[in-house]
Structure formats: structure tokens, C-alpha cells
Amino acid sequence: MPTVDYRDSLVELALSHGKPLERTDLESARTRAELGISSLDIIILMSGFMQRYGVADFRPEWVPMLESMDGICEVMEEIVGSAEVGK
């Protein structure tokens, strides 16, 4: 489980990519599908998050994690952690 709640970052990222998403939507959702986010869309959103932190390598082990909200937050935490290590 991530130590930081990345749900607000996910909402901000989704909105910047034209996906209407609100924090309240995330409170009850357990999966990205429940939010209406396709598998391609979540990869695009994570790519945008990676660019924001200067992380270039998309890890294959992240793909199954991007199905659940907890997994998405874990991936976001790993991306931030990778950026901090690379500094």
C-alpha cells in the first residue's frame, strides 16, 4: 500500500488529458474500469505522470497493477521513488 495518497494526482492527470474525473469518483471505485478508464488510457495517463517526474522506463510488472486503484497508486509511488533515486 502506498505511503502517499496519489488519488488527487490521478484526478489532476485525468483532467489534464480530457478525462472527466472527480475525487468523489475515486472514493467508491476499486478498479480503473469502474472509473471508465480503459487500459490504453491508464497507460497514457501513467506516461504523462512519468514525464512529469522525468522517468523514462515503463516497467512491464506495472501493467497488471494498473487494474486496481491501489495498484495505480503503488505505481505512482514507484514512479516518484524512481525520480528521487535518479536525482
C-alpha positions as CSV (number, residue, x, y, z in Angstrom):
1,M,0.0,0.0,0.0
2,P,1.4,3.4,-0.9
3,T,2.5,5.7,1.9
4,V,1.1,8.8,0.0
5,D,-2.4,9.1,-1.4
6,Y,-2.0,9.7,-5.1
7,R,-5.7,9.9,-5.9
8,D,-5.6,13.7,-6.2
9,S,-2.7,13.4,-8.6
10,L,-4.7,10.9,-10.7
11,V,-7.7,13.2,-10.9
12,E,-5.5,16.1,-11.9
13,L,-3.7,14.0,-14.5
14,A,-7.0,12.7,-15.9
15,L,-8.5,16.2,-16.2
16,S,-5.4,17.4,-18.0
17,H,-5.9,14.6,-20.5
18,G,-9.6,15.4,-21.0
19,K,-11.0,12.7,-18.8
20,P,-13.8,14.0,-16.6
21,L,-12.9,12.6,-13.2
22,E,-13.5,13.9,-9.7
23,R,-12.1,12.9,-6.3
24,T,-15.5,11.6,-5.2
25,D,-15.4,9.2,-8.1
26,L,-12.3,7.6,-6.6
27,E,-13.8,7.1,-3.2
28,S,-16.0,4.2,-4.2
29,A,-14.1,2.9,-7.2
30,R,-11.8,-0.1,-6.7
31,T,-10.8,-0.5,-10.3
32,R,-9.9,1.7,-13.3
33,A,-12.7,0.1,-15.2
34,E,-15.2,1.3,-12.6
35,L,-14.0,4.8,-13.4
36,G,-14.4,4.3,-17.2
37,I,-10.7,4.4,-17.8
38,S,-9.5,2.0,-20.5
39,S,-6.3,0.0,-20.3
40,L,-4.8,2.3,-23.0
41,D,-6.0,5.4,-21.2
42,I,-4.3,4.4,-17.9
43,I,-1.0,3.7,-19.7
44,I,-1.3,7.2,-21.4
45,L,-2.0,8.8,-18.0
46,M,0.9,7.0,-16.4
47,S,3.2,8.0,-19.3
48,G,2.2,11.6,-18.6
49,F,2.9,11.1,-14.9
50,M,6.3,9.6,-15.7
51,Q,7.1,12.6,-17.9
52,R,6.3,14.9,-15.1
53,Y,8.9,13.2,-12.9
54,G,11.4,12.6,-15.7
55,V,11.1,8.8,-15.5
56,A,11.6,7.1,-18.9
57,D,11.3,3.4,-18.3
58,F,7.8,1.9,-18.1
59,R,8.2,-1.4,-16.2
60,P,6.2,-4.4,-17.5
61,E,5.4,-5.5,-14.0
62,W,3.3,-2.3,-13.6
63,V,0.8,-3.4,-16.3
64,P,-1.3,-5.8,-14.0
65,M,-1.0,-3.3,-11.2
66,L,-2.9,-0.7,-13.3
67,E,-6.1,-2.6,-13.0
68,S,-6.9,-1.6,-9.3
69,M,-6.9,1.8,-7.7
70,D,-4.4,0.6,-5.0
71,G,-2.2,-0.7,-7.8
72,I,-2.3,2.6,-9.7
73,C,-1.3,4.4,-6.5
74,E,1.5,2.0,-5.9
75,V,2.8,2.5,-9.5
76,M,2.6,6.3,-9.0
77,E,4.6,5.9,-5.8
78,E,7.2,3.8,-7.6
79,I,7.5,6.5,-10.3
80,V,8.1,9.2,-7.8
81,G,10.6,7.0,-6.0
82,S,12.4,6.3,-9.2
83,A,12.6,10.0,-9.9
84,E,14.1,10.7,-6.4
85,V,16.7,7.9,-6.9
86,G,17.7,9.4,-10.2
87,K,18.5,12.8,-8.8
